[in-house]
Amino acid sequence: MDSGYYAAFSGWLARSEALDAAASNLANVNTSGFRAQREYFRNAITGPEALQSQVNQIVNNYGVLGGNLPYLGQGALTHTGNPLDLAIEGQGFFAVQTRQGIRYTRDGSFRRALDGTLVTASGEPVLNARNQPILVPSGEVEVGVDGVISVAGAVAGKVGVFDLPASALVPEGANRYAIAAGTKPVVTAAAIHQGALESSNEDVIQGTLNLILVQRQAEMMQKTLSNFYNNFDKTASEDLPKI
């Protein structure tokens, strides 16, 4: 089979999967704390010995999409005026306790529950550096750039911020992540901004242009595959009977 077919198929597969990621990125440009997905590539291999196969290296060594990883670039900070809205400047994630376990997010839309616990908009406890809930007494709340929470001048706790590699993040929904087994979150010293939220780090203009580009590339690869199919049909119907 013509090796060009493998190249076209690899290109179509990569662009088709990248198209899904581009559409998701654009759909979440207004989601607080959203991390855009960026594709990464690997070699097209089949079987455990494919990397050592001379045939694979010569004929079938084409780049295909290995998957998507969260892009950890900074999103714009938007002032809200809510003293319990927190935004991270720099690398890191807030930790929240969910029914499924600890999850990580950049969405800092927090509030104080009836019992004083600092929680997310959906009522899940926000955790400190020791993965414990934070109690915020009634009163005027101040949050320092280091994440220390003070109420009426007394320290009530400190928001935990954890550094995680993009390769360890497993998306759950639009702006929340589980982590891969064996990953150990590291407490980091990112700057915390009180009364602000971080916007998505996907730019709407760039995202739109990227979506159009990837869509056209996918269409080109699909057309190329159609040409190969036509050639295969011609070979099967005209050339093979002559043998």
N, C-alpha and C positions, 0 to 999 in steps of 0.2 A: 504494500500500500504506500502511496506517495507520502513522504515525510511532511510535505506541506499541509496535509490533512491534519496531522497532529498539532502543527503550529496554529492552524486556524481554530481547531477545537479548543486548544488551551487558551487562546485569546478570547474566544467567545465565552468560555466558562468563567474566566477571570473578570471580564467586563460585565457579565450578567450578575455575578455576585456583588461586584462593586456598585452596580446600579441599585441594588437593594439597600446597601449601606448609605449611598448618597441620598436616596429618597428618605431614609430614616433621619439622617442628619438635618435635612431641610425641614422635615416635619416637626423637629424639636428645637427650632431656633429660638422659640419663646419659653422654653422649659428651663427653670432656674437650676443651675448646677449641672446642666447636661454636658457630657463629654462626647464630642464628635468621634465617629469611628473612622479609622484609616486602615486601608488594606495593606497586607504584607504578602510577599510572594515566597514560594518554595519551588523546588523542582518537581516536574511531573514524573512520578515513579510508580511502578507497580511491583508488588512483591518485596519480600525482605532483602533480596539480593540485588535489587534494581540499581542501587547506587554504585555497585561494583561492576555492573553490566556494561560492556563496551557498546552494545547496541543501544542501551539507554543513553549513554553519554553522547553518542554520535547522532542517533536518529531522534530520540524522544526526550532530549534534555531541554524542554521548553518551560518557561515560567508560568505557573498557574497560581491562583490566589490561595494562600495558605489559610486565610481567615482575616478577621478584623481585630484591631487593638484600639482601645480608647486613646484619643489624642489628649494629652494632659496639659496643653497650653492654657494660659490664663484667659478667662472670660471677663467681660466688662463688669464693673461693680456699679450697681444701681442703688441710689439712696432711697430708703423707704420710710425712715423716721421711727419705725418700730424698734424699741430698745432691745428686743429679743431676736430680731433678725440679725444673723451673723454671716459674714462673708470671709472666705479665706483668700488671702493674697499670697501666692506662692504654691508650692507643692503640698499635698496633704488632703486628707478626708476626715470628716466628722464620723464618729462611730455611733450607731443607734442600735438599741436592743429590740429585735423583732421576735415574733413567734418562731421563726425559722432559725434564729440565732443572730449573731452580730452582723450587721450590714454597714456599708460605708457609702457616704454621699457627700456631695459638695453643696447640696441644697440646705441652706441654713435658716429656713423659715420655721423658727421655733416659737414656743409659747410656754406659759407656766400652767401646769395642771392644777386641779383643785387641791391636791395634797402638797403642792409646791414643787413637784418634780418638773425639771426642764424636759419638754417633750417636743416631738415633731408635730407638724400640722395634723397628722393622723393619730397622734397620741402615743407614740413610741418613745421611751426614755432615751435622752441623749447621754452619752457616757463620757467620763473623764479619762485620764491617761491610764487608770487602773481598771478600766471597763466597769465602773460603778456609776449608777445614776447620780444626777446632780440635783440637790435640793436648793431652791431659790426662795428665800423668805419674802413676805410682802414688803413692798417699799420700792424706792427708786433704784433701778438696776443700772450698774455701770459695768461695762466689759472692757478690759484693757487690751492693748494690742497683742499681749501675750496670752490672751484667753482667760485671764483671771476674772471671775464674776464677783462683784462687790455690791452689797445692798446696805444703804445707809452708812457707808464707810467700812463695813465689816466684810471680810472675805467669805463668800459662800461656797466657792468651789472654782474649778478651772476646767474649761472645755478641752477634751482631748482631741488632738489633731495627729493623724497617723499617715506616715509616708508609705505608699505601696507602689510597686512597679506595675506598669501597664499590663505586662504579660500575666500578672497574677489576678487581674480583675475579671470577674464573671458577671456580665450585665444582668440585672433583674429589673425590668421596667425601663423607664426613661433615664433616671438619674440616680440609681442605686446599684450597689455591687456587692456580691459575695466575693470571697477570695478562694483561690485554688488551695487544695489540701497541701499542708506543709509550709504555707506562707506565714511568716511572722511579721505582723505590722510593727513598724518602728515609730515611736513617738517623735514628732518633729516640731520645730519652732517656727511655724509659718505665722505671718501677721494676720490678726483678726480685726475686722472692721465691724463695729457695732452700728446697727440701724441701716444695714445695707444687705443686698443679696447679689450673688454672682449670676450673671446671665449665662446662657449657653455660649460655649467657645466656638460655635459654628457661625461664620459670617453669612448673612442671608444672600448677599450678592455673589460671593465666591461659591457658596453652596449651590445656588441656582446655575451658575456657569458650569460648575463641575458636573451637575446632574445632566445638563444638556450634552456636555462633551462625552461623558460615559455612555449616555444613551446612543449617541451617534456611533461611537466605537463598537458597541454591542451590535448595532444594526449592520455595520460593515463586516464584522466577523460572521454574522449570520448569513449575509449575502455570499461571502466567500465559501462558507460551508455548502451552501446551495449549489454553487458552481462545481465543487468537488463531487457532490452527489450526482449532478448531471453527467459529469465525466465518467463516474463509476457506472452509471446506467448505460452510457454509450459503449463502454468497454464490454460490459456484460452482454449487451444485445448485438454488437457488431463484430467485436474482435474475438471474443471467446469462441463463438461458433466456428471460426476459421481454423481453430487449432485442431 
